[in-house]
Amino acid sequence: MLRVLFKTHAADDRARAILVTTLYTQPSSLAIGALCGILTSATAAIESGHREITVAAWVMSAIALMRVASATILPRWMGNKPRALEIIYELGAFSYSIMAGLIAALTFFHSVPGPVRTLMVGNAIAYSVGIAARNAGRPAIAIGQLSLALLPVIVAAGMQEDLASRLLAFTLFLVLPAMMSITLNVFRTLRDSISSAETSQRLAEKMQHLARTDIVTGLLNRAGLNHHLVERLVAIPEGNKLAILWLDLDRFKEINDTLGHQVGDRCLVEVAARLRRSAPVGAGIGRFGGDEFIIAFEAGPETDIQSIADAILTDILRPLRIDDDRLEIGCSIGIAVLPEHGTDLEAVLQGADLALNHAKLNGRKQIVSFNPSMTRDLIRRKEIEAELRLALQRDELSVHFQPLVDLETGRIRAFEALVRWFHPEKGELRPDEFIPVAEESGAIITLGNWITAKAARVAAEWPDDVTLAVNLSPLQIRAPGAALGILNALREAKLPPSRLELEITETTLLDHSPNTSAFINELAGAGVRFALDDFGTGYSSLGYLDRYPFKKIKIDRSFISGLSAGTTSHAIICAVAAMGKTLGMEIVAEGLETLEQVQAVRDTGCTLGQGWYFSRAVPDYLAAMLLAQERRRIGTDAPPATPEQDSPPLRKLA
């Protein structure tokens, strides 16, 4: 029992504080008890006329008033000091209990009227019994008050000679253990209730934490991030900003596809650790889904948000090693700031997302801040995306063909298939308007397959020495069954694989994906040719030429337009042409628009030319007409021309 009296078994200080607060609850009950004590003790003093009872009555009244005052005021001043509140309460409670029991005991030793003795003894009993239940939250105090109020009465009544007084003492002596048992039972019930409540609260907090935490990285998940953003928005001081950085890992899906999801998860964990290290102190960091992350932080007037984003991007771009794999992960970041870019969280998050999309469209590994024009671009892209899918069904798209001309003979060696879109209301839409949208939405896979199949059917009607060139999107190459789809298209069109040439850009090869290698090797094994497109604009590497079976290199048009600006472009074209000759590859100069450009690239060693000088991209029937005209021209005895003349090698075709 002593262990129960002097130790609460509370799990922590918070439980103890809860038990202590039960002592100060309902100060009105203390006030009623104090009023009863003052009235009864004053009555005993007046009726008895004895000095001792009168002094005791005054002391008891003073203690009662002080207890009421302390119960009303102290919890507000000392709410976070439960031990001090407990001590103060003990002093007042024990003092009052002693005085209540002492006055009742004095009525036995002095000749006071019977009703007065009954009044004071009844007050002591009622007080001790009532307090045993009221203060059961702290059993040591409750039992202490019970004992101090009843023991003086028990002793005084037991010292009397009449049987009634002694029976009263015996009865009250039995009341002591009975009320102690009741107090301890009430205490245990209260303690168990608090313990259960605390356990439930801990479980609820744990469940809430799990519900708001990403299981892989330990960062906030989408729900947790939303909660954090709302709290942060409310707490931002006036004049400060809320900066949102939306990050997307470039080509993370390929890590999962090639190395497995376990390696992908470990990669995400490392990225999360870098974000914690690079983000500002106190920033909210969440994994928004897949390989996307959001960082939100409070930005003061002097905060350089761009510098923070630069530091984060630099840290993410550092190579990481997982087991024996050295991985290089790219990252794109979109930035939006509240209130500059929106008055609510939804608008700012949308702005950061739009900025991220622009960062990815600009070539990835970029940081882009939101601009209101991006909203108009988004509406435009969504409109084009919806109409593009319908255009394929409505047959609004068509394939045009631009010739690749042999710079020595002037003959058409190949046609490049280029898609054109003639919208019934908006007229002709430029490829640079809808191709990026098709890339972003994934519609490029369907569109690319359609172009290949339709162009192959047209090319099957051309002479056997004329090949078909088709551009491939990286998404097409990575799509499941891409190689099989192209071979099926060739088989249905009855076009030999050797007459198809697939053009691949350098950026497609940057990731060194096994899927890309398998795609190229499978089609090359079937006889399909490959050309390296836009050479010189990306991360040009001679290793590509050794690793993949390229038969042709297309020099980007930016070098052709720079021919007249200086010697640098001319030197680069000469070097590429010489390399192509050594490796047995054909070199194509794109974007030829003038006779001077044609003569210049032919003199550098380029073997093929393509551009508006010869012909724009034309419909299939005009392509067939160009071939027919060429065959008729070859059949005549045209005299040889000098390089200075508009000779057959340099003549315009259309």
C-alpha positions as CSV (number, residue, x, y, z in Angstrom):
1,M,0.0,0.0,0.0
2,L,2.9,2.4,0.8
3,R,4.2,1.9,-2.8
4,V,0.8,2.9,-4.2
5,L,0.5,5.9,-1.8
6,F,3.8,7.4,-2.7
7,K,4.3,6.4,-6.3
8,T,1.8,7.0,-9.0
9,H,3.1,4.5,-11.6
10,A,2.5,7.2,-14.2
11,A,4.4,6.6,-17.4
12,D,6.0,10.0,-17.5
13,D,5.8,13.5,-16.1
14,R,2.8,14.3,-18.3
15,A,0.8,11.6,-16.6
16,R,1.8,13.0,-13.2
17,A,0.7,16.4,-14.3
18,I,-2.7,15.1,-15.3
19,L,-3.1,13.5,-11.9
20,V,-2.1,16.7,-10.2
21,T,-4.6,18.7,-12.2
22,T,-7.4,16.6,-10.8
23,L,-6.6,18.2,-7.4
24,Y,-7.4,21.7,-8.8
25,T,-10.4,20.8,-10.9
26,Q,-13.7,22.3,-9.9
27,P,-12.6,24.9,-7.4
28,S,-16.3,25.5,-6.7
29,S,-16.4,22.3,-4.7
30,L,-13.5,23.6,-2.6
31,A,-15.4,26.9,-2.1
32,I,-18.5,25.0,-0.9
33,G,-16.5,22.9,1.4
34,A,-14.7,26.0,2.7
35,L,-18.0,27.8,3.3
36,C,-19.3,24.8,5.2
37,G,-16.2,24.6,7.3
38,I,-16.3,28.3,8.2
39,L,-20.0,28.2,9.1
40,T,-19.7,25.1,11.3
41,S,-16.5,26.2,13.0
42,A,-18.0,29.7,13.7
43,T,-21.1,28.1,15.1
44,A,-19.1,25.9,17.4
45,A,-17.0,28.9,18.6
46,I,-20.1,31.0,19.3
47,E,-22.1,28.2,20.9
48,S,-19.3,26.9,23.0
49,G,-17.7,30.1,24.0
50,H,-14.4,28.3,24.6
51,R,-11.2,30.1,23.6
52,E,-9.5,27.1,22.1
53,I,-12.4,26.4,19.8
54,T,-12.7,30.0,18.8
55,V,-8.9,30.3,17.9
56,A,-9.1,27.0,15.9
57,A,-12.2,28.3,14.1
58,W,-10.4,31.4,13.0
59,V,-7.4,29.4,11.8
60,M,-9.5,27.0,10.0
61,S,-11.5,29.8,8.3
62,A,-8.2,31.5,7.2
63,I,-6.9,28.2,5.8
64,A,-10.2,27.6,3.9
65,L,-10.1,31.1,2.3
66,M,-6.4,30.6,1.3
67,R,-7.1,27.3,-0.3
68,V,-10.0,28.6,-2.4
69,A,-7.8,31.5,-3.6
70,S,-4.8,29.3,-4.4
71,A,-7.0,26.8,-6.3
72,T,-8.3,29.6,-8.5
73,I,-5.0,31.5,-9.2
74,L,-2.1,29.1,-9.0
75,P,-2.9,26.7,-11.9
76,R,-2.7,29.7,-14.3
77,W,0.6,30.8,-12.9
78,M,2.3,27.5,-12.3
79,G,0.6,25.2,-14.9
80,N,3.9,23.8,-16.0
81,K,5.1,23.0,-12.5
82,P,3.1,20.1,-11.3
83,R,5.4,19.2,-8.4
84,A,5.2,22.7,-6.9
85,L,1.4,22.7,-7.3
86,E,1.2,19.4,-5.6
87,I,3.3,20.6,-2.6
88,I,1.2,23.7,-2.1
89,Y,-2.0,21.7,-2.3
90,E,-0.7,19.3,0.3
91,L,0.2,22.0,2.8
92,G,-3.3,23.6,2.5
93,A,-5.2,20.2,2.5
94,F,-3.3,18.8,5.5
95,S,-3.6,22.0,7.4
96,Y,-7.4,22.2,6.8
97,S,-7.9,18.5,7.6
98,I,-6.0,18.9,11.0
99,M,-8.1,21.9,12.0
100,A,-11.4,20.1,11.0
101,G,-10.4,17.1,13.1
102,L,-9.0,19.2,15.9
103,I,-12.2,21.3,16.4
104,A,-14.4,18.1,16.3
105,A,-12.1,16.6,19.0
106,L,-12.2,19.7,21.2
107,T,-15.9,19.4,21.4
108,F,-15.4,16.2,23.3
109,F,-13.1,17.8,25.9
110,H,-15.3,20.8,26.6
111,S,-18.8,20.9,27.7
112,V,-20.5,22.0,24.5
113,P,-24.1,21.4,23.6
114,G,-24.8,18.1,22.0
115,P,-26.0,19.5,18.7
116,V,-22.7,21.5,18.4
117,R,-20.6,18.3,18.9
118,T,-22.8,16.5,16.4
119,L,-22.3,19.3,13.9
120,M,-18.5,19.3,14.1
121,V,-18.1,15.5,14.2
122,G,-20.5,15.3,11.2
123,N,-18.5,18.0,9.4
124,A,-15.2,16.1,10.0
125,I,-16.7,12.8,8.8
126,A,-18.4,14.3,5.7
127,Y,-15.2,16.2,4.8
128,S,-12.9,13.2,5.2
129,V,-15.2,10.8,3.3
130,G,-15.8,13.3,0.5
131,I,-12.2,14.3,0.1
132,A,-11.2,10.6,-0.2
133,A,-13.0,10.3,-3.5
134,R,-12.3,13.9,-4.8
135,N,-8.5,13.6,-4.4
136,A,-8.1,10.0,-5.3
137,G,-5.9,11.1,-8.2
138,R,-3.2,11.6,-5.6
139,P,-3.9,8.8,-3.0
140,A,-1.2,10.0,-0.6
141,I,-2.9,13.3,-0.2
142,A,-6.5,11.9,-0.1
143,I,-5.6,9.3,2.6
144,G,-3.5,11.9,4.5
145,Q,-6.5,14.2,4.6
146,L,-8.8,11.3,5.6
147,S,-6.5,10.3,8.5
148,L,-5.8,13.8,9.8
149,A,-9.5,14.6,9.9
150,L,-10.7,11.4,11.5
151,L,-7.8,10.4,13.9
152,P,-8.3,13.3,16.3
153,V,-12.0,12.5,16.5
154,I,-11.3,8.8,17.0
155,V,-8.8,9.5,19.8
156,A,-11.1,12.0,21.5
157,A,-14.2,9.8,21.2
158,G,-12.3,6.8,22.4
159,M,-11.2,8.6,25.6
160,Q,-14.8,9.2,26.6
161,E,-16.4,7.0,29.2
162,D,-19.8,6.6,27.6
163,L,-20.5,3.7,25.4
164,A,-21.9,5.8,22.5
165,S,-18.7,7.8,22.2
166,R,-16.5,4.8,22.2
167,L,-18.7,3.0,19.6
168,L,-18.3,6.1,17.5
169,A,-14.6,5.9,17.8
170,F,-14.7,2.2,16.8
171,T,-17.0,2.9,13.9
172,L,-14.8,5.7,12.6
173,F,-11.7,3.5,13.0
174,L,-13.3,1.0,10.6
175,V,-14.2,3.8,8.2
176,L,-10.5,4.5,7.7
177,P,-9.5,1.3,5.9
178,A,-12.8,1.2,4.1
179,M,-12.3,4.7,2.6
180,M,-8.6,4.0,1.9
181,S,-9.6,1.0,-0.2
182,I,-12.2,3.1,-2.1
183,T,-9.6,5.8,-2.7
184,L,-7.0,3.3,-4.0
185,N,-9.6,1.7,-6.3
186,V,-10.6,5.0,-7.7
187,F,-6.9,5.9,-8.1
188,R,-6.2,2.7,-10.0
189,T,-9.1,3.2,-12.3
190,L,-8.0,6.8,-13.0
191,R,-4.4,5.7,-13.5
192,D,-5.3,2.9,-15.9
193,S,-7.6,5.3,-17.8
194,I,-4.7,7.8,-18.2
195,S,-2.3,5.0,-19.2
196,S,-4.8,3.7,-21.8
197,A,-5.4,7.2,-23.1
198,E,-1.6,7.8,-23.4
199,T,-1.2,4.4,-25.2
200,S,-4.0,5.3,-27.6
201,Q,-2.5,8.7,-28.2
202,R,1.0,7.2,-28.8
203,L,-0.5,4.7,-31.3
204,A,-2.5,7.5,-32.9
205,E,0.6,9.7,-33.3
206,K,2.6,6.7,-34.6
207,M,-0.2,5.9,-37.1
208,Q,-0.3,9.6,-38.1
209,H,3.5,9.6,-38.5
210,L,3.3,6.5,-40.7
211,A,0.5,8.0,-42.7
212,R,2.5,11.1,-43.5
213,T,5.9,9.5,-44.1
214,D,7.3,7.9,-47.2
215,I,8.2,4.3,-46.4
216,V,11.2,4.2,-48.7
217,T,13.0,7.5,-48.0
218,G,11.7,8.5,-44.6
219,L,10.7,11.9,-46.1
220,L,7.2,13.3,-46.0
221,N,4.8,11.7,-48.4
222,R,2.2,13.6,-50.3
223,A,-0.3,13.7,-47.4
224,G,2.5,14.7,-45.0
225,L,3.8,17.4,-47.4
226,N,0.3,18.9,-47.8
227,H,-0.1,19.1,-44.0
228,H,3.4,20.6,-43.6
229,L,2.7,23.2,-46.3
230,V,-0.5,24.3,-44.7
231,E,1.2,24.7,-41.3
232,R,4.2,26.5,-42.8
233,L,1.9,28.9,-44.7
234,V,0.0,29.9,-41.6
235,A,3.3,30.5,-39.6
236,I,5.1,32.6,-42.2
237,P,5.8,36.1,-40.9
238,E,4.5,39.0,-42.9
239,G,7.1,40.0,-45.6
240,N,8.6,36.5,-46.0
241,K,7.9,34.1,-48.8
242,L,7.3,30.4,-49.2
243,A,9.6,28.9,-51.8
244,I,8.6,25.7,-53.5
245,L,11.3,23.6,-55.4
246,W,9.8,20.7,-57.4
247,L,12.5,18.2,-58.4
248,D,12.3,15.3,-60.9
249,L,15.1,12.8,-61.4
250,D,16.0,12.3,-65.0
251,R,15.8,8.8,-66.5
252,F,15.3,7.2,-63.0
253,K,12.9,4.7,-64.6
254,E,15.8,3.2,-66.5
255,I,17.6,2.4,-63.2
256,N,14.6,0.4,-62.0
257,D,14.3,-1.3,-65.4
258,T,17.9,-2.3,-65.8
259,L,19.2,-2.7,-62.2
260,G,16.0,-3.6,-60.4
261,H,13.7,-1.8,-57.9
262,Q,15.9,-2.6,-55.0
263,V,18.7,-0.6,-56.4
264,G,16.2,2.1,-57.4
265,D,15.0,2.3,-53.8
266,R,18.6,2.6,-52.5
267,C,19.2,5.3,-55.0
268,L,16.1,7.2,-53.7
269,V,17.4,6.9,-50.2
270,E,20.7,8.4,-51.2
271,V,18.9,11.2,-53.0
272,A,16.8,11.9,-49.9
273,A,20.0,12.1,-47.7
274,R,21.5,14.6,-50.1
275,L,18.3,16.7,-50.1
276,R,18.4,16.8,-46.3
277,R,22.0,17.9,-46.4
278,S,21.5,20.5,-49.1
279,A,18.1,22.0,-48.2
280,P,17.8,25.0,-45.8
281,V,17.5,24.3,-42.1
282,G,13.8,23.7,-41.2
283,A,12.7,23.0,-44.8
284,G,10.0,20.6,-45.5
285,I,11.2,17.8,-47.8
286,G,8.8,15.3,-49.3
287,R,8.7,12.6,-51.9
288,F,5.7,13.5,-54.1
289,G,5.7,10.2,-55.9
290,G,7.9,8.1,-58.0
291,D,11.1,10.0,-58.6
292,E,9.7,13.5,-57.8
293,F,10.5,15.5,-54.7
294,I,9.4,18.8,-53.3
295,I,11.3,21.1,-51.0
296,A,9.4,23.9,-49.2
297,F,11.2,26.5,-47.1
298,E,10.6,30.0,-45.7
299,A,12.5,32.6,-47.7
300,G,13.3,36.0,-46.2
301,P,13.8,39.2,-48.2
302,E,17.5,38.5,-48.5
303,T,17.2,34.7,-49.3
304,D,18.8,33.8,-52.6
305,I,16.4,31.0,-53.7
306,Q,18.3,30.4,-57.0
307,S,21.6,29.8,-55.1
308,I,19.9,27.3,-52.9
309,A,18.5,25.5,-55.9
310,D,21.9,25.5,-57.6
311,A,23.5,23.9,-54.5
312,I,20.8,21.2,-54.4
313,L,21.2,20.5,-58.1
314,T,25.0,20.3,-57.8
315,D,24.7,17.8,-54.9
316,I,22.2,15.6,-56.7
317,L,24.3,15.5,-59.9
318,R,27.3,14.0,-58.1
319,P,27.8,10.4,-59.1
320,L,26.7,7.8,-56.5
321,R,27.9,4.3,-56.1
322,I,25.6,1.4,-55.1
323,D,27.5,-1.9,-54.7
324,D,29.5,-2.2,-57.9
325,D,27.4,0.2,-59.9
326,R,28.4,3.8,-60.4
327,L,25.2,5.8,-61.2
328,E,24.9,9.3,-62.6
329,I,21.5,10.8,-61.9
330,G,20.3,13.9,-63.6
331,C,17.8,16.3,-62.0
332,S,15.5,19.0,-63.2
333,I,14.1,21.7,-60.8
334,G,11.1,24.0,-61.1
335,I,10.8,27.0,-58.7
336,A,7.7,28.9,-57.7
337,V,7.3,31.4,-54.8
338,L,4.3,32.4,-52.8
339,P,3.0,35.2,-53.0
340,E,4.8,36.2,-56.2
341,H,3.5,33.3,-58.3
342,G,0.2,32.6,-56.6
343,T,-1.9,33.5,-53.6
344,D,-2.6,30.0,-52.5
345,L,-0.7,26.7,-52.3
346,E,-2.5,25.1,-55.2
347,A,-1.5,27.9,-57.5
348,V,2.1,27.9,-56.4
349,L,2.5,24.1,-56.6
350,Q,1.0,24.2,-60.1
351,G,3.5,27.0,-61.0
352,A,6.4,24.9,-59.7
353,D,5.2,21.9,-61.7
354,L,4.9,24.0,-64.9
355,A,8.4,25.3,-64.3
356,L,9.7,21.8,-63.9
357,N,8.1,20.7,-67.2
358,H,9.9,23.6,-68.9
359,A,13.2,22.6,-67.3
360,K,12.8,19.1,-68.7
361,L,11.8,20.3,-72.1
362,N,14.9,22.6,-72.2
363,G,17.2,19.7,-72.0
364,R,17.0,18.5,-68.4
365,K,19.5,19.2,-65.7
366,Q,18.0,22.7,-65.7
367,I,16.6,25.1,-63.0
368,V,13.6,27.1,-64.2
369,S,11.6,29.6,-62.3
370,F,7.9,30.0,-63.0
371,N,6.7,32.6,-65.4
372,P,3.0,33.4,-66.1
373,S,3.5,32.7,-69.8
374,M,4.0,29.0,-68.8
375,T,0.3,28.8,-67.9
376,R,-0.6,29.8,-71.5
377,D,1.9,27.3,-72.8
378,L,0.3,24.6,-70.7
379,I,-3.2,25.3,-72.0
380,R,-1.8,25.3,-75.5
381,R,0.1,22.0,-75.0
382,K,-3.0,20.3,-73.4
383,E,-5.1,21.5,-76.4
384,I,-2.5,20.1,-78.9
385,E,-2.2,16.8,-77.0
386,A,-6.0,16.2,-77.1
387,E,-6.2,17.2,-80.8
388,L,-3.2,15.2,-81.8
389,R,-4.8,12.0,-80.6
390,L,-7.9,12.8,-82.6
391,A,-5.8,13.8,-85.6
392,L,-4.5,10.3,-85.9
393,Q,-8.0,8.9,-86.0
394,R,-9.3,11.6,-88.4
395,D,-6.4,11.2,-90.9
396,E,-5.3,14.8,-90.5
397,L,-1.7,13.8,-90.4
398,S,0.4,13.1,-93.5
399,V,4.0,12.0,-94.2
400,H,6.1,14.2,-96.5
401,F,9.5,13.3,-97.9
402,Q,12.6,15.4,-98.2
403,P,15.4,14.1,-100.6
404,L,19.0,13.4,-99.6
405,V,21.1,14.2,-102.7
406,D,24.5,12.7,-103.7
407,L,26.7,15.8,-103.9
408,E,28.9,14.2,-106.6
409,T,26.2,12.8,-109.0
410,G,23.2,14.9,-108.1
411,R,21.1,11.8,-107.8
412,I,18.5,11.2,-105.0
413,R,19.9,8.6,-102.7
414,A,17.2,8.6,-100.0
415,F,14.1,10.4,-98.7
416,E,13.7,11.4,-95.1
417,A,10.1,10.9,-93.8
418,L,8.7,14.0,-92.0
419,V,5.3,14.3,-90.5
420,R,3.0,17.1,-91.3
421,W,-0.3,18.2,-89.7
422,F,-2.9,20.1,-91.5
423,H,-5.5,21.1,-89.0
424,P,-9.0,21.7,-90.4
425,E,-9.4,24.9,-88.5
426,K,-5.9,26.1,-87.6
427,G,-4.2,25.3,-90.8
428,E,-0.7,23.7,-90.9
429,L,0.9,23.2,-87.5
430,R,4.7,23.2,-87.4
431,P,6.4,20.0,-86.1
432,D,8.2,22.0,-83.4
433,E,4.7,22.8,-82.0
434,F,3.3,19.3,-81.7
435,I,6.4,16.9,-81.7
436,P,7.6,18.1,-78.2
437,V,4.0,17.7,-76.9
438,A,3.9,14.2,-78.4
439,E,7.2,13.4,-76.7
440,E,6.0,14.7,-73.3
441,S,2.6,13.0,-73.4
442,G,3.9,9.6,-74.8
443,A,1.8,10.0,-77.9
444,I,5.1,10.0,-79.9
445,I,5.2,6.2,-79.7
446,T,1.9,5.8,-81.5
447,L,2.8,8.7,-83.9
448,G,6.2,7.3,-84.6
449,N,4.9,3.8,-85.4
450,W,2.3,5.3,-87.7
451,I,5.0,7.3,-89.6
452,T,7.2,4.3,-90.0
453,A,4.4,2.0,-91.3
454,K,3.0,4.6,-93.7
455,A,6.4,5.7,-95.0
456,A,7.5,2.1,-95.6
457,R,4.4,1.5,-97.7
458,V,5.3,4.5,-99.9
459,A,9.0,3.6,-100.1
460,A,8.2,0.1,-101.3
461,E,7.1,1.7,-104.6
462,W,10.5,3.5,-105.2
463,P,13.4,2.2,-107.1
464,D,15.5,-0.3,-105.2
465,D,18.5,2.0,-104.8
466,V,16.5,4.7,-103.0
467,T,16.3,4.3,-99.2
468,L,13.9,5.6,-96.6
469,A,15.2,7.5,-93.5
470,V,13.0,7.8,-90.4
471,N,13.7,9.7,-87.2
472,L,13.2,7.8,-84.0
473,S,12.3,9.2,-80.6
474,P,14.0,7.8,-77.5
475,L,10.6,6.8,-76.2
476,Q,10.0,4.7,-79.2
477,I,13.2,2.9,-78.7
478,R,12.5,2.1,-75.1
479,A,8.9,1.0,-75.7
480,P,8.4,-2.8,-75.3
481,G,8.6,-4.7,-78.6
482,A,9.8,-1.6,-80.5
483,A,12.2,-3.6,-82.8
484,L,9.5,-6.2,-83.5
485,G,7.0,-3.5,-84.4
486,I,9.4,-2.0,-87.0
487,L,10.2,-5.4,-88.5
488,N,6.4,-6.1,-88.8
489,A,5.8,-2.8,-90.5
490,L,8.6,-3.6,-93.1
491,R,7.2,-7.0,-93.7
492,E,3.6,-5.7,-94.2
493,A,4.9,-3.0,-96.6
494,K,7.2,-5.5,-98.4
495,L,10.1,-3.2,-97.9
496,P,13.5,-4.9,-97.5
497,P,15.1,-4.0,-94.1
498,S,18.3,-2.8,-95.9
499,R,16.3,0.0,-97.5
500,L,15.3,1.5,-94.1
501,E,17.6,3.8,-92.3
502,L,16.7,4.8,-88.7
503,E,18.1,8.2,-87.5
504,I,19.0,8.3,-83.8
505,T,20.1,11.5,-81.9
506,E,23.1,11.6,-79.6
507,T,21.0,12.3,-76.6
508,T,19.3,8.9,-77.0
509,L,22.7,7.2,-76.4
510,L,23.7,9.2,-73.3
511,D,22.3,6.7,-70.8
512,H,24.1,3.7,-72.3
513,S,20.9,1.8,-71.8
514,P,21.0,-2.0,-72.5
515,N,17.5,-1.6,-74.0
516,T,18.9,0.9,-76.6
517,S,21.8,-1.4,-77.4
518,A,19.5,-4.4,-77.8
519,F,17.1,-2.5,-80.0
520,I,19.9,-1.4,-82.4
521,N,21.6,-4.7,-82.4
522,E,18.4,-6.6,-83.2
523,L,17.5,-4.4,-86.1
524,A,21.0,-4.1,-87.4
525,G,21.2,-7.9,-87.4
526,A,18.0,-7.9,-89.6
527,G,19.7,-5.5,-92.1
528,V,18.3,-2.1,-91.0
529,R,20.8,0.7,-91.3
530,F,21.4,3.4,-88.6
531,A,22.5,7.0,-88.9
532,L,23.7,9.3,-86.1
533,D,21.5,12.5,-86.3
534,D,22.3,16.1,-85.3
535,F,26.0,15.2,-84.7
536,G,27.8,17.9,-82.9
537,T,24.9,19.4,-80.9
538,G,25.0,17.1,-77.9
539,Y,27.6,15.2,-76.0
540,S,29.4,14.0,-79.1
541,S,31.5,11.0,-78.5
542,L,33.6,9.0,-80.9
543,G,32.8,6.0,-78.7
544,Y,29.3,6.0,-80.2
545,L,30.7,5.3,-83.7
546,D,32.7,2.4,-82.4
547,R,30.0,0.9,-80.2
548,Y,27.0,1.1,-82.6
549,P,26.8,0.1,-86.3
550,F,26.3,3.6,-87.8
551,K,26.7,3.9,-91.5
552,K,25.9,7.6,-91.8
553,I,26.6,10.8,-89.8
554,K,24.3,13.8,-90.2
555,I,26.0,17.1,-89.4
556,D,23.6,19.5,-87.7
557,R,22.3,22.5,-89.7
558,S,23.8,24.9,-87.1
559,F,27.3,24.2,-88.5
560,I,26.1,24.8,-92.1
561,S,24.6,28.2,-91.2
562,G,27.8,29.1,-89.5
563,L,30.0,28.5,-92.6
564,S,29.9,32.2,-93.5
565,A,30.6,33.3,-90.0
566,G,34.2,32.1,-89.8
567,T,36.5,29.2,-90.1
568,T,35.5,27.2,-87.1
569,S,32.4,25.6,-88.6
570,H,34.3,24.9,-91.8
571,A,37.1,23.2,-89.9
572,I,34.6,21.0,-87.9
573,I,32.9,19.9,-91.1
574,C,36.2,19.0,-92.7
575,A,37.2,17.0,-89.6
576,V,34.0,15.1,-89.5
577,A,34.1,14.4,-93.3
578,A,37.6,13.2,-93.1
579,M,36.7,10.9,-90.2
580,G,33.7,9.6,-92.1
581,K,35.8,8.8,-95.1
582,T,38.3,6.9,-93.0
583,L,35.6,4.9,-91.3
584,G,33.7,4.3,-94.5
585,M,30.7,6.3,-93.4
586,E,28.7,8.8,-95.4
587,I,28.5,12.3,-94.2
588,V,25.2,14.3,-94.6
589,A,25.1,18.1,-94.5
590,E,21.7,19.2,-93.3
591,G,20.0,22.6,-93.8
592,L,21.5,23.5,-97.2
593,E,19.7,26.6,-98.5
594,T,22.1,28.2,-101.0
595,L,24.4,27.2,-103.8
596,E,27.4,28.5,-101.9
597,Q,26.6,26.2,-99.0
598,V,26.2,23.2,-101.3
599,Q,29.6,24.0,-102.9
600,A,31.3,24.5,-99.5
601,V,30.2,21.2,-97.9
602,R,31.0,19.3,-101.1
603,D,34.5,20.7,-101.0
604,T,34.9,19.7,-97.4
605,G,34.2,16.0,-98.3
606,C,30.5,15.7,-97.4
607,T,28.9,13.0,-99.6
608,L,25.2,13.8,-99.2
609,G,23.3,17.0,-98.9
610,Q,19.8,17.8,-97.6
611,G,17.9,21.1,-97.5
612,W,15.6,23.6,-99.1
613,Y,18.1,24.3,-101.9
614,F,17.3,20.9,-103.4
615,S,13.7,20.5,-102.2
616,R,11.4,21.0,-99.3
617,A,9.6,18.0,-97.9
618,V,6.9,17.0,-100.4
619,P,4.0,14.7,-100.4
620,D,4.5,11.1,-101.6
621,Y,3.2,11.7,-105.1
622,L,5.7,14.6,-105.6
623,A,8.5,12.4,-104.3
624,A,7.6,9.8,-106.9
625,M,7.5,12.6,-109.5
626,L,11.0,13.7,-108.5
627,L,12.3,10.2,-108.9
628,A,10.6,9.8,-112.3
629,Q,12.1,13.1,-113.5
630,E,15.5,12.0,-112.3
631,R,15.3,8.7,-114.2
632,R,14.3,10.5,-117.4
633,R,17.2,12.9,-117.0
634,I,19.7,10.1,-116.4
635,G,18.3,8.4,-119.5
636,T,19.3,11.4,-121.7
637,D,22.8,12.3,-122.9
638,A,23.2,15.4,-120.8
639,P,26.7,16.9,-121.1
640,P,28.9,17.1,-118.0
641,A,28.8,20.4,-116.1
642,T,31.6,22.3,-114.5
643,P,31.5,23.0,-110.8
644,E,30.9,26.7,-111.4
645,Q,27.7,26.0,-113.4
646,D,24.3,25.0,-112.1
647,S,25.4,21.5,-112.7
648,P,23.3,18.4,-112.1
649,P,24.9,17.8,-108.7
650,L,23.9,21.2,-107.7
651,R,20.6,21.7,-109.4
652,K,17.3,22.3,-107.6
653,L,15.0,19.4,-107.7
654,A,11.7,21.2,-106.8
